[in-house]
Amino acid sequence: MSLTFENITLGQRVLFGYGRAARNLTAEVDRLRARRVMVIAAPSEAGIADRVTAGLPVVLRHSDVRPHVPVAQAEAARTAAAECRADLLVCVGGGSTTGLAKAVALTTRLPIVAVPTTYAGSEATNVWGLTEASRKTTGVDDTVLPATVVYDSELTLSLPVGLSVASGLNAVAHCVDSMWAPRANPVNQAFAMEGLRAVAEGLRRVVREPGDIAGRDATLYGCYLAGVAFASAGSGLHHKICHVLGGAYDLPHAQTHATVLPYVLELNAPGAPDAAQRIAAALGSAAPVAGLNAFREELDAPRALADYGMRREDITEAARLVLPYVPAQNPAPVGVEALTELLTRAWSGEPARDRKAA
């Protein structure tokens, strides 16, 4: 059978280097000829943001960053950008910070330079998300894709090991979901599996030795590849579930992804055996779920949605909320019953297991 597919690679500049964030950021602002920079960074990232943006023509430092980008915070940030007449957005932080910058860019068309301090991967995608009345809406628009990403693993050294693990497993979820997402193809699958290999190698090193720069470099490199794969392949079942849970129940983004992933892999792997074997190989295992379980055990990963505030009585509603977003080409058939079972097990932390191929 001949190979036939369509692939779109997003245009984005990436500058990667330990200890180079400030100089790379300054050079990029100069290249973009920006004169009025709005810096977006949460209070917890203020020290890093002040340091790496010290030499820039900053007209505003905006710190009202919240998870899942509530519409009210997005509107306030858009108003602030207009009032200070910003010509460039620089976001320093994790996925929530990048998400807020994207929300501003969506309506203002201002370019973004992203400086990640976690392994979220949002900086490599053209996907935006906004939450209103406990419902999260996502969309795709090339306007929100950061023009440049400045990666510097030195900026991740302050990220505690537990958060590094949760954030890194979010990147793993990007990789796994990309293997059967709506636009999956050989190119983005290759990015996904190299990303998975790199993140797995890097996170193991970070857990063993938090100051291991090579481990943090590998994890950051892998999370970029994961984001590129996800942007190309689209959002699969895993991300649909996690976006609903985050918006409806205000669950923490990274920990939710880290917790739900084994159960989606258990469900989908039998219907996509070739993809499942590639996932297993990237994790150094003979079987995908067993490999992910062993990896998660090694990392002491998040285990149960109940630990992060989800109530058992919300599971039935959550399954109904997810159902309309299930991708039509998901490898396994998914109805309310399957979603309810998946969410119940993710809520309790019952171990996922490999199933026989369909």
Order of alpha helices (4+ residues) and beta strands (2+ residues): beta-alpha-beta-alpha-beta-alpha-beta-alpha-beta-beta-beta-beta-alpha-alpha-alpha-alpha-alpha-alpha-alpha-alpha-alpha
